[in-house]
Amino acid sequence: MEIVKDVAALKKRWTSAAGRDLARTAQQRILRNEALDGIGLQEVDGRADLRCMTFPAIFRELSGVRIRRVDLSGAKLANLRIVDAAIEDCRFEGAGCRYWHLRGSSVDGRSFARVDLRDSTLEEWFQERGNY
């Protein structure tokens, strides 16, 4: 399967019925701390390809999850609380991450170029510890 590089095409792929179902499945798996393997996602540079996906309001809090090897470049992830979570080897280039609030979490992202983190709190103290 060819890797899509055009931003308009990346956004459009999530608008078909199949694309919406795949997005919903991926988002539910992330919320339940389940792997994204085997659901039909493309890979880009060894990461699950969620580029340009818009995450709905149900995605207000990620608590106790581990997100590993996911490309979220161009994704819309605003108003997100990340609590006691680990984000490892993920790409966020150009992602919309306004109003993020990290509490007791670790973020080891590979690229945060052009990420919109305005109005975010990245060093909140939570249960007597900060982020790491």
Buried (B, 14 or more C-beta within 10 A) or exposed (E): EEEBEEEEEBBEBBEEEEBEEBBEBBBEBBBEEEEBEEBEBBBBEEBBBBBBBBBEEEBEBBBEBEBBBBBBBBBBBBBBBBBBBBBBBBBBBBBBBBBBBBBBBBBEBBBBEEBBBEEBEBEBEBEEEEBE
